[in-house]
Amino acid sequence: MFGSRQPAILSGLLVLLLVAPTLAASGDGGDSPNAPLAASMLPDEAGEDPGSSQPAADEDHGSWQKNLMLTGLAFLLVAINGFFVAAEFAFVKIRGSQIQHFVREGRPFAKTARWLAERLEDSLSACQLGITIASLALGAVGEPAFHYLLDMAIGNLLPPAVMSVLSWTIALTIITALHLVIGEQAPKIFAIRKPEKMALWCSVPLKIFFIMSYPLLRLLNWCTEVILKWLGVDSAGHETPHTEEEIKALLREAHVHGDLTRSEHHLINAVFEFDDMVCRRVMVPRADVSFFTTDQPWSECLEQAKRTRHTRFPLCEGSLDHVVGVVHIKDLTGFPADADINLRDIARPPKQVPDEMPISRLLKHFQGTHQHMAFVIDEYGTVIGIVTMENVLEQIVGKVEDEFDLETPDVVPDGAGVYIVQGSAPIESVRRTLKLELQGEVDTFSGLLVSVEGEILEAGDKIDLDGATAEVLEVKGSRATRVRVRLDTAPATVD
């Protein structure tokens, strides 16, 4: 839109700003040395010279010229105000890394922009000073100019008293509209949406104004720091680090505007939640763990491995309360079915982790030990489940299922407003999918139902939740495995 001459043009506008008050003063005939001469040339009231109308016409013509010049100066001041507004918002919006990238690319005026960004406090003060000067000058020059033009144009149509109020009102409205639209809103919005371009365009004239007004800026900044110190406010800098919630809000906004895809947005959000997750919430519960025993025949171990298709198996003496080690499926290859194998000889030492360990630390544990299975123990030292590398990575990338995984989704639709929920489904997953306010210090949906009911569940039990009704369909041991959830907004059915 603009060429490389943009900074030079803007620099010229700043120079005109400095000489504008002088021009305005010299154009004001009220205090001019020629005023007495003009007064002496006025006709005598007793008798007017027919030729005396010529000086009056010249004076009227001069007034038109003066007010047209003031009107043009008003438009110039509006443009200068817009320049400083755009420069301020551009340097607030743009990041230092973007300017460094422009410098490496050799973009015009990038080094000047970097010079200003390195002095952001003073640069913004220069912008504020320019805005203040332009606004005050606009108020002093613009309103009288427009008032006079309106008075000259329609002054004979209304009584003088009414016309004076009306012309001043219209003049003030015009100046306010120009100042708001051209001097504030348009440059501000443009700078917010295109901060890179605006920062480069404004850098040269802003640096010139910065250098010219530097002594005054230092004095004003010192006064500001003194006032802030009295108020107990630290004036160390404008930039503060973003909180996690602010970053998430920025990511949501970027996703809505199409700058992030759905998968990118999901992955980044998952990374934020990754460090907040603990082993207990991602583990395979004890009741679902398939394991070998030390007295189990080799043929039965092979059959169990074929049936479950797992990669790693705990080796225990009777139960998970006495873990001996971990057997990898690769360790079983090459042995015939009738071989006499002692699994203790091929088992790897078991690794234990506390149930409240963050999974970010668990990931480092897996990387350091080169073993991708660990036993989760509670505060009493009892094994309550196992956790694998797959369980950890799924918290970032979602469910990872290979050719042998036959996992059932946590929540499956079963009609309008009706869902089949696995008892082992994480409570957060159910809350997010069904949009329910589920409260409780539990990890799974089955645990929530037991907490609400206050007793061991049986098939057919119905539990009222906040916004839904849960019906237990299947029970394994003392845990509900399948539950039908009917939302209160679901259509009524006749059994």
C-alpha positions in Angstrom: 0.0 0.0 0.0 2.8 2.4 0.9 6.3 2.4 -0.6 9.6 2.9 1.0 9.0 6.7 1.0 6.4 6.3 3.8 8.9 7.2 6.7 10.1 10.2 4.8 6.6 11.5 4.3 5.7 10.9 8.0 8.9 12.7 9.0 7.8 15.7 7.0 4.4 15.7 8.8 6.2 15.8 12.1 8.2 18.9 11.0 5.0 20.6 10.0 3.6 19.8 13.4 6.5 21.8 15.0 6.0 24.8 12.8 2.2 24.7 12.9 1.7 26.9 16.0 3.9 29.5 14.4 1.9 29.5 11.2 -1.3 29.7 13.1 0.0 32.6 15.2 1.2 34.5 12.1 -2.1 34.0 10.4 -4.1 35.5 13.3 -4.9 39.1 12.3 -6.2 40.1 15.7 -2.7 40.7 17.2 -1.0 41.7 13.9 1.1 44.9 13.8 -1.0 45.9 10.8 -4.2 45.9 12.9 -4.1 49.6 13.7 -3.5 50.4 10.0 -6.5 48.3 9.1 -8.6 50.2 11.7 -7.5 53.5 10.4 -8.7 52.6 7.0 -12.2 52.0 8.2 -14.8 54.5 6.8 -16.1 57.3 8.9 -19.6 56.7 10.2 -20.7 60.1 9.1 -19.9 59.5 5.5 -18.7 56.5 3.7 -16.4 56.6 0.7 -17.9 54.5 -2.1 -14.4 53.1 -2.7 -13.9 52.0 0.9 -15.6 48.6 0.3 -12.5 47.3 -1.3 -10.4 47.0 1.9 -13.4 45.2 3.6 -13.6 42.7 0.7 -9.8 42.2 1.0 -10.2 41.6 4.7 -13.0 39.1 4.2 -10.9 37.3 1.6 -8.0 37.2 4.0 -10.2 35.7 6.7 -11.3 32.9 4.3 -7.7 32.1 3.5 -6.7 32.1 7.1 -9.5 29.7 8.1 -8.9 27.5 5.2 -5.3 27.2 6.2 -6.4 26.4 9.8 -8.8 23.8 8.5 -6.0 22.1 6.5 -3.8 22.3 9.6 -6.6 20.6 11.6 -6.7 17.7 9.1 -2.9 17.5 9.4 -3.0 17.3 13.2 -5.6 14.5 13.0 -3.3 12.5 10.7 -0.3 13.1 13.0 -2.4 12.0 16.0 -3.3 8.8 14.1 0.4 8.2 13.3 1.4 8.3 17.0 -1.6 6.1 18.0 -0.6 3.5 15.3 3.0 3.6 16.3 2.2 3.1 20.0 -0.1 0.1 19.4 2.2 -1.4 16.8 5.2 -1.5 19.2 3.1 -2.8 22.1 1.7 -5.6 19.9 4.8 -6.7 18.0 7.2 -9.2 19.6 10.9 -8.7 19.9 11.5 -12.0 18.2 9.6 -10.8 15.1 11.7 -7.6 14.9 14.9 -9.7 15.2 13.6 -11.9 12.3 13.1 -8.8 10.2 16.6 -7.7 11.0 18.1 -11.0 9.9 16.0 -10.8 6.7 17.4 -7.3 6.0 14.0 -5.7 5.9 14.0 -1.9 5.4 13.9 0.1 8.7 14.1 -3.1 10.8 17.2 -2.0 12.7 15.4 1.3 13.5 12.4 -0.6 14.8 14.7 -2.8 16.9 16.4 0.4 18.3 13.0 1.7 19.4 11.9 -1.7 20.7 15.0 -1.9 22.9 13.8 1.4 24.5 10.2 0.5 24.6 9.4 2.6 27.7 10.8 5.8 26.2 9.4 5.0 22.8 5.9 4.7 24.2 6.4 7.9 26.1 7.3 9.6 22.9 4.1 8.3 21.3 2.1 9.6 24.2 3.8 13.0 24.0 3.0 13.2 20.3 -0.6 12.2 20.8 -1.0 14.9 23.6 0.6 17.7 21.5 -1.5 16.8 18.4 -4.8 16.6 20.4 -4.3 19.9 22.2 -3.2 21.6 19.0 -6.3 20.2 17.2 -8.6 21.5 19.9 -7.0 25.0 19.7 -7.0 25.1 15.9 -9.8 22.9 14.6 -12.8 24.1 16.4 -12.4 27.9 15.6 -11.6 27.1 12.0 -14.7 25.0 11.4 -16.8 27.4 13.5 -15.9 30.3 11.3 -16.4 28.4 8.1 -19.9 27.3 9.2 -20.7 30.8 10.4 -19.7 32.3 7.0 -21.7 29.6 5.1 -25.0 29.7 6.9 -24.6 32.6 9.3 -27.4 34.7 7.7 -30.1 32.0 8.0 -30.6 32.1 11.8 -30.4 34.7 14.6 -26.8 35.4 15.7 -27.2 33.9 19.2 -28.7 30.6 17.8 -26.2 30.5 15.0 -23.3 30.9 17.4 -24.3 27.9 19.5 -25.2 25.8 16.5 -22.0 26.4 14.6 -19.9 25.7 17.7 -21.8 22.4 18.2 -21.4 21.3 14.6 -17.7 22.2 14.6 -17.1 20.3 17.8 -19.0 17.3 16.4 -16.9 17.3 13.2 -13.6 17.6 15.1 -14.6 14.8 17.5 -15.6 12.5 14.6 -12.4 13.2 12.7 -10.3 12.7 15.8 -12.0 9.5 16.8 -12.2 7.8 13.4 -9.1 8.9 11.6 -7.0 9.9 14.6 -7.8 7.0 16.9 -9.9 4.0 15.9 -8.7 3.4 12.3 -4.9 3.5 13.0 -5.3 1.6 16.3 -7.2 -1.3 14.6 -4.8 -1.3 11.7 -1.8 -1.4 14.0 -3.3 -4.3 16.0 -4.0 -6.4 13.0 -0.8 -5.5 11.1 1.8 -4.6 13.8 4.8 -5.8 11.7 4.1 -3.4 8.8 3.1 -0.5 11.0 6.1 -0.8 13.2 8.5 -0.7 10.2 6.6 2.2 8.6 6.6 4.3 11.7 10.1 3.6 12.9 12.0 6.3 11.2 9.8 9.4 11.9 9.2 8.1 15.4 12.9 7.9 16.0 13.4 11.4 14.8 10.7 12.7 17.1 12.1 10.6 19.9 15.6 12.2 19.6 14.2 15.7 19.3 12.0 15.4 22.4 14.3 13.2 24.4 15.2 15.8 27.1 11.5 16.5 27.7 10.8 12.7 27.7 13.3 12.1 30.4 11.9 14.8 32.6 8.3 13.5 32.1 9.4 9.9 32.8 11.1 11.0 36.0 8.0 12.7 37.1 5.9 9.6 36.3 8.3 7.4 38.2 8.1 9.6 41.2 4.3 9.6 41.2 4.2 5.8 40.8 6.6 5.4 43.6 4.4 7.5 45.9 1.5 5.2 44.9 3.5 2.1 45.6 3.5 0.9 42.0 6.6 -0.7 40.4 7.5 1.0 37.1 10.1 -1.7 36.1 8.5 -2.5 32.7 5.5 -3.2 30.6 6.0 -6.8 29.8 4.8 -9.5 32.2 4.8 -13.3 31.6 1.6 -14.9 30.5 -0.1 -17.3 32.9 -1.2 -20.8 31.9 -4.8 -19.7 31.7 -3.9 -16.7 29.5 -1.9 -18.9 27.1 -4.9 -21.3 26.9 -7.2 -18.4 26.1 -4.8 -17.3 23.3 -4.7 -20.8 22.0 -8.5 -21.0 21.9 -8.6 -17.7 20.1 -6.0 -18.9 17.6 -8.1 -22.1 17.0 -11.3 -20.1 16.5 -9.6 -17.9 13.9 -8.1 -20.9 12.1 -4.5 -20.3 13.0 -4.4 -23.6 14.9 -6.0 -26.9 13.7 -8.1 -28.9 16.0 -5.4 -31.5 16.4 -2.8 -28.9 17.2 -5.0 -27.2 19.7 -5.7 -30.6 21.4 -2.0 -31.5 21.5 -0.9 -28.2 23.1 -3.7 -28.3 25.7 -2.8 -31.9 26.5 0.8 -30.8 27.2 -0.4 -28.2 29.7 -2.5 -30.8 31.5 0.3 -33.4 31.3 2.2 -32.3 34.4 -1.0 -32.1 36.4 -1.8 -35.8 35.9 -0.7 -38.4 38.4 0.0 -42.2 38.0 -3.2 -43.2 39.8 -5.4 -41.6 37.1 -3.7 -43.3 34.1 -2.8 -46.7 35.5 -4.4 -50.1 34.6 -6.3 -51.0 37.9 -5.2 -54.1 39.7 -8.3 -56.1 38.8 -7.6 -55.7 35.1 -3.9 -56.8 35.2 -3.0 -60.1 33.5 0.1 -61.7 35.1 2.1 -64.9 35.2 2.8 -66.9 38.4 6.1 -68.6 39.2 4.4 -72.0 39.5 2.5 -71.6 36.2 3.4 -74.2 33.5 5.2 -72.8 30.5 2.5 -74.0 28.1 -0.1 -72.1 30.1 2.0 -68.9 29.9 2.2 -69.3 26.1 -1.6 -69.7 25.9 -2.2 -66.7 28.1 0.1 -64.6 26.0 -1.7 -65.6 22.8 -5.1 -64.9 24.4 -4.3 -61.5 25.9 -1.8 -60.4 23.3 0.0 -58.2 25.8 3.7 -57.3 25.4 4.8 -57.4 29.1 3.5 -59.6 31.9 4.2 -59.2 35.7 5.6 -62.3 37.2 4.2 -62.9 40.7 4.2 -65.5 43.5 0.5 -66.1 43.7 -0.7 -62.5 43.4 0.3 -58.9 42.7 1.2 -58.5 46.4 4.4 -60.5 45.7 5.8 -59.3 42.4 9.0 -61.1 41.3 9.7 -59.3 38.0 8.5 -58.4 34.5 8.6 -60.8 31.6 8.7 -59.4 28.0 7.0 -61.3 25.2 10.3 -61.2 23.2 11.9 -63.2 26.0 9.5 -66.1 25.2 10.3 -66.4 21.5 12.4 -69.4 20.4 11.3 -71.7 23.1 9.2 -74.8 22.3 5.9 -75.3 24.0 7.2 -78.3 26.0 10.4 -76.5 27.2 11.2 -76.5 30.9 11.8 -72.8 31.5 12.2 -71.0 34.9 10.6 -67.6 34.3 12.6 -66.2 37.2 15.7 -66.5 35.0 14.4 -64.2 32.2 12.3 -61.8 34.3 13.5 -58.2 34.7 13.5 -56.5 38.1 10.2 -54.8 38.9 10.0 -51.0 39.2 7.6 -49.4 41.6 6.3 -45.8 41.6 4.0 -44.0 44.1 0.4 -43.4 43.0 0.7 -39.6 43.3 3.8 -39.3 41.1 3.2 -36.9 38.2 3.4 -38.7 34.9 5.9 -36.1 33.7 8.3 -37.6 36.2 7.2 -41.1 35.3 8.1 -40.4 31.7 11.7 -39.5 32.8 11.7 -42.7 35.0 10.9 -44.8 31.9 13.6 -43.0 29.9 16.2 -43.5 32.6 15.5 -47.2 33.5 14.7 -48.4 29.9 11.7 -50.3 31.3 8.3 -49.3 30.1 6.2 -50.9 32.9 6.0 -49.9 36.6 3.9 -51.0 39.5 1.8 -48.4 41.2 1.7 -48.6 45.0 -0.4 -46.7 47.4 0.6 -45.1 50.7 0.4 -48.5 52.4 2.8 -50.1 50.0 0.1 -52.2 48.3 0.2 -52.6 44.5 -3.0 -51.0 43.1 -2.2 -51.3 39.4 0.4 -51.0 36.7 1.3 -48.2 34.4 3.1 -48.3 31.0 4.7 -46.0 28.5 1.6 -46.2 26.4 -0.6 -45.0 29.3 1.6 -42.0 29.6 1.8 -41.0 25.9 -2.0 -41.4 25.5 -2.4 -38.4 27.8 -0.8 -36.3 25.1 -1.8 -37.8 21.7 -5.0 -39.6 22.7 -5.8 -43.3 22.5 -3.0 -45.4 20.9 -4.3 -48.8 19.8 -2.3 -51.3 17.9 -3.5 -54.3 15.8 -4.3 -56.3 19.0 -6.0 -53.7 21.1 -9.8 -54.3 21.5 -10.5 -51.5 23.8 -14.1 -50.2 24.2 -14.6 -46.4 24.1 -15.3 -44.9 27.5 -18.6 -43.4 26.4 -20.8 -44.7 23.6 -24.1 -43.1 22.4 -27.1 -45.5 22.9 -29.9 -43.3 21.6 -31.1 -39.7 22.1 -29.6 -38.5 25.3 -28.6 -42.0 26.4 -25.0 -43.3 26.7 -23.2 -46.5 27.7 -20.3 -45.6 30.0 -17.5 -48.0 31.0 -17.1 -48.2 34.8 -13.4 -47.7 34.4 -13.8 -44.4 32.4 -12.0 -41.5 34.0 -14.3 -39.1 35.7 -12.9 -36.1 33.7 -13.6 -37.9 30.4 -17.3 -38.5 31.4 -17.7 -35.0 32.7 -16.3 -33.5 29.5 -18.3 -35.7 27.1 -21.7 -35.7 28.8 -21.4 -32.0 30.1 -22.3 -33.1 33.6 -21.3 -31.5 36.9 -19.8 -34.6 38.5 -18.2 -34.0 41.9 -16.2 -36.4 44.0 -12.7 -37.3 45.1 -12.6 -40.4 42.9 -10.9 -41.3 39.6 -13.4 -43.5 37.8 -17.1 -43.4 37.0 -17.7 -46.6 38.9 -16.0 -45.1 41.9 -18.3 -42.0 41.6 -21.4 -44.2 41.6 -20.2 -46.1 44.7 -19.4 -42.8 46.4 -22.9 -41.5 45.6 -24.8 -44.7 46.5 -22.8 -45.4 49.6 -22.7 -49.1 49.1 -21.4 -51.9 46.8 -23.2 -51.8 43.4 -25.3 -54.5 41.9 -26.7 -55.0 38.5 -30.0 -53.1 38.1 -29.1 -50.4 40.6 -30.2 -46.8 39.6 -28.4 -43.8 40.9 -29.6 -40.2 40.5 -26.8 -37.8 39.5 -26.9 -34.1 38.9 -28.6 -33.9 35.5 -28.8 -37.6 34.7 -29.7 -41.1 35.9 -27.3 -44.0 35.9 -28.3 -47.6 35.7 -25.8 -50.3 36.4 -25.9 -53.0 33.6 -22.9 -55.2 34.5 -20.8 -55.8 37.6 -17.5 -57.5 38.0 -16.6 -58.3 41.5 -17.5 -55.1 43.5 -17.0 -52.8 40.5 -19.6 -51.7 37.9 -18.2 -52.4 34.4 -21.1 -51.1 32.2 -23.5 -48.3 33.1 -26.3 -46.8 31.1 -26.6 -43.0 31.6 -29.8 -41.2 30.7 -29.6 -37.4 30.7 -32.5 -35.5 32.1 -32.9 -33.8 28.7 -33.4 -37.2 27.0 -36.9 -38.0 25.6 -38.9 -40.2 28.0 -39.3 -43.8 27.0 -41.9 -46.4 28.0 -40.4 -49.6 29.4 
